């Protein structure tokens, strides 16, 4: 783990936005709507604080946890189905690290090393999203989306109740409208990202594999064949390979090791 990853402008910007949204939601939207001291106010404050704390915890895991490093002693098993079924364009040796790389492993130009089951390098966490922190990344996006929509709903409730008083106060009205535009944009952005990763998890794909599969799919259609992603083993198994088998822990951002080892994965031919 490296706390120095927090010392980047994008990560600090994310923390600043989280702090701003938390403050205005509790001390402006909820307080002006029902009051923080009321039962409804305390309940809403507790629920939003729960979401915010999980966002912060998930962000910390994404930033601090190594996404997955290839062991120095790794050598491929040629009889492994995940090797034998690999896309022909995926080489067994990294041309930058000059070492064997397991299936689904890619070299990150920013981190300057290979990352197990690499999805992408995320500027906002100053880290790669890979095998070890992908679940935390997904949970971060999930809680952030729910929190943004929740905050937007609270803003609307606050605006409807205090619309007349805001009308006579131009600075406050401008602030509320600006917050509304910001929260709606944030909710749409995060919601789109969440839907995208739900799609990827359901098909057991990474972002890199999705774009690689486009050409494979085109070639399959051209030759009159059907295409199926080789690591797609069914929706439920795909989901549990990321979130774990215990459904109670699905929305806990801590890492749950998959039944498959990070160096070998089940394929559609195995299922």
C-alpha positions in Angstrom: 0.0 0.0 0.0 1.2 3.5 -0.7 -0.5 6.6 0.9 1.5 8.8 -1.5 -1.2 7.9 -4.2 -3.5 10.2 -2.3 -1.2 13.1 -3.1 -2.5 13.7 -6.6 -4.8 16.5 -7.8 -7.4 14.1 -9.2 -7.7 12.0 -6.0 -7.8 15.2 -3.8 -10.5 16.6 -6.2 -12.6 13.5 -5.7 -12.3 13.8 -1.9 -13.1 17.5 -2.2 -16.2 16.8 -4.2 -17.3 14.1 -1.7 -16.9 16.5 1.1 -18.8 19.3 -0.7 -21.7 17.0 -1.5 -21.8 15.6 2.0 -21.9 19.1 3.5 -24.5 20.6 1.3 -26.7 17.5 1.6 -26.8 17.5 5.3 -26.5 21.2 6.3 -28.4 22.7 3.4 -30.8 20.2 1.7 -31.8 18.2 4.8 -31.6 21.0 7.3 -33.8 23.3 5.1 -36.2 20.6 4.2 -37.1 18.9 7.6 -34.4 20.1 10.0 -31.5 18.1 11.2 -32.9 17.8 14.7 -36.2 16.2 13.6 -36.6 12.4 13.4 -36.8 12.6 9.6 -33.8 14.8 9.5 -31.7 12.4 11.7 -32.8 9.4 9.6 -31.9 11.0 6.3 -28.6 12.2 7.8 -27.8 8.8 9.0 -28.6 7.1 5.7 -26.6 9.6 3.7 -23.7 9.4 6.1 -23.7 5.6 5.7 -23.5 6.0 1.9 -20.8 8.6 2.2 -18.6 6.6 4.6 -18.8 3.6 2.3 -17.8 5.8 -0.6 -14.8 7.0 1.3 -13.8 3.5 2.5 -14.1 2.1 -1.1 -12.1 5.0 -2.5 -9.3 4.3 0.1 -9.2 0.6 -0.9 -9.1 1.5 -4.6 -6.2 3.9 -4.1 -4.2 1.9 -1.6 -4.5 -1.7 -2.7 -2.2 -3.1 -5.3 -4.4 -4.1 -8.3 -2.5 -7.3 -8.9 1.2 -8.0 -9.5 2.4 -10.9 -11.6 4.7 -13.2 -9.5 8.3 -13.1 -10.5 8.3 -16.9 -10.6 5.2 -17.2 -12.9 5.4 -19.6 -15.8 2.4 -20.5 -18.0 0.8 -23.9 -17.9 0.4 -24.8 -21.6 -2.4 -27.3 -20.7 -4.4 -24.6 -18.9 -7.6 -24.0 -20.9 -7.4 -20.3 -20.3 -4.1 -20.4 -22.1 -5.2 -22.8 -24.9 -8.3 -20.8 -25.6 -6.6 -17.4 -25.5 -7.1 -14.9 -28.3 -4.3 -15.3 -30.8 -3.5 -11.6 -30.5 -2.6 -12.0 -26.8 1.0 -12.9 -26.5 2.5 -15.0 -23.7 5.3 -12.6 -23.0 5.1 -8.9 -22.3 7.3 -7.0 -24.8 8.0 -4.4 -22.1 8.5 -6.4 -18.9 10.1 -9.3 -20.9 8.3 -11.8 -18.6 5.5 -14.2 -19.0 2.1 -12.7 -18.4 -1.0 -14.7 -17.3 -4.3 -14.6 -19.3 -6.2 -11.3 -19.0 -3.0 -9.6 -17.8 -2.0 -6.3 -19.5 0.9 -3.9 -19.3 0.0 -0.5 -17.9 2.1 2.3 -19.4 1.4 4.6 -16.4 2.3 2.0 -13.7 5.1 0.6 -16.0 4.3 -3.0 -15.1 1.8 -5.8 -15.9 -1.4 -5.9 -13.9 -3.5 -9.0 -13.3 -6.9 -8.9 -15.0 -6.4 -5.2 -15.8 -9.5 -3.2 -16.5 -8.1 0.3 -17.0 -5.8 2.8 -15.3 -8.0 5.3 -13.5 -6.8 8.8 -13.1 -9.3 9.5 -10.3 -7.8 6.9 -8.0 -4.2 7.3 -9.2 -4.1 3.5 -9.6 -4.9 0.7 -12.0 -8.2 -1.1 -11.6 -7.3 -4.8 -11.7 -8.0 -8.2 -10.1 -7.5 -7.1 -6.5 -9.3 -3.8 -6.4 -12.0 -4.1 -9.1 -14.7 -5.1 -6.6 -13.9 -2.0 -4.5 -14.0 0.2 -7.6 -17.4 -1.2 -8.6 -18.7 -0.7 -5.1 -17.3 2.8 -5.0 -19.2 3.6 -8.2 -22.4 2.0 -6.9 -22.5 3.8 -3.6 -21.5 7.1 -5.3 -24.3 6.7 -7.8 -26.9 6.0 -5.0 -25.6 8.9 -2.9 -25.7 11.3 -5.8 -29.3 10.4 -6.7 -30.3 10.5 -3.0 -28.8 14.0 -2.7 -30.6 15.1 -5.8 -33.9 13.9 -4.5 -33.3 15.7 -1.2 -32.4 18.9 -3.1 -35.7 18.7 -5.0 -37.7 18.2 -1.8 -35.9 21.2 -0.3 -36.5 23.4 -3.3 -40.2 22.5 -3.4 -40.7 23.3 0.2 -38.7 26.6 0.3 -39.3 27.7 -3.3 -41.0 31.0 -2.2 -38.3 32.0 0.2 -35.6 31.2 -2.4 -37.3 33.4 -5.0 -36.5 36.6 -3.0 -32.9 35.6 -2.3 -31.0 35.7 -5.6 -27.6 34.5 -4.3 -29.3 31.5 -2.5 -31.5 30.7 -5.5 -28.4 30.8 -7.8 -26.6 28.4 -5.4 -29.5 26.0 -5.3 -29.9 26.0 -9.0 -26.1 25.5 -9.5 -26.2 22.6 -7.0 -29.1 21.1 -8.9 -27.3 21.2 -12.2 -24.1 19.8 -10.6 -25.9 16.9 -8.8 -28.0 15.9 -11.9 -24.8 15.9 -14.0 -23.0 13.9 -11.4 -25.8 11.4 -11.1 -26.0 10.8 -14.8 -22.3 10.4 -15.2 -21.9 8.0 -12.3 -25.1 6.1 -13.3 -23.8 5.6 -16.8 -20.5 4.3 -15.4 -22.3 2.0 -13.1 -24.5 0.6 -15.9 -21.3 0.0 -18.0 -19.6 -2.0 -15.3 -22.7 -4.0 -14.5 -22.7 -5.0 -18.2 -19.0 -5.9 -18.0 -19.5 -8.0 -14.8 -22.5 -9.8 -16.3 -20.4 -10.8 -19.3 -17.2 -11.4 -17.3 -15.3 -8.8 -19.3 -12.8 -6.1 -18.6 -12.9 -2.8 -20.4 -9.9 -3.8 -22.4 -11.4 -7.2 -23.3 -14.6 -5.5 -24.4 -12.8 -3.4 -27.0 -10.7 -6.4 -28.0 -13.8 -8.5 -28.4 -15.3 -6.1 -31.0 -12.8 -7.2 -33.6 -13.2 -10.9 -32.7 -17.0 -10.5 -32.9 -16.7 -8.8 -36.3 -14.4 -11.6 -37.6 -16.8 -14.3 -36.3 -19.8 -12.7 -38.0 -17.8 -12.3 -41.2 -17.1 -16.0 -41.3 -20.7 -16.9 -40.4 -20.0 -18.0 -36.9 -21.4 -16.8 -33.5 -19.1 -15.1 -31.0 -19.0 -15.6 -27.2 -16.5 -14.1 -24.9 -14.3 -17.0 -23.8 -14.5 -16.1 -20.1 -18.3 -15.7 -20.1 -19.4 -18.7 -17.9 -23.0 -17.5 -17.2 -24.4 -14.4 -15.5 -24.4 -15.8 -12.0 -20.9 -17.3 -12.1 -19.7 -14.1 -13.7 -21.1 -12.0 -10.9 -19.8 -14.2 -8.1 -16.3 -14.2 -9.7 -16.2 -10.5 -8.9 -18.4 -10.0 -5.9 -18.0 -13.3 -4.2 -20.3 -16.2 -3.4 -21.7 -14.7 -0.2 -24.5 -12.3 -1.3 -24.5 -10.6 2.1 -21.0 -9.4 1.4 -21.6 -8.3 -2.2 -21.9 -4.7 -1.2 -19.0 -4.7 1.2 -16.0 -3.1 -0.5 -13.4 -5.4 1.0 -11.7 -7.8 -1.4 -13.1 -11.3 -1.7 -10.8 -13.8 -3.4 -12.4 -15.6 -6.3 -12.5 -19.4 -6.5 -10.3 -19.1 -9.6 -6.8 -18.0 -9.0 -5.7 -14.7 -10.5 -3.3 -16.6 -12.7 -5.9 -18.9 -14.2 -9.6 -18.4 -15.1 -12.5 -20.7 -16.1 -13.6 -20.4 -19.7 -16.9 -21.0 -21.5 -15.5 -24.3 -22.7 -15.1 -25.5 -19.1 -18.7 -24.7 -18.1 
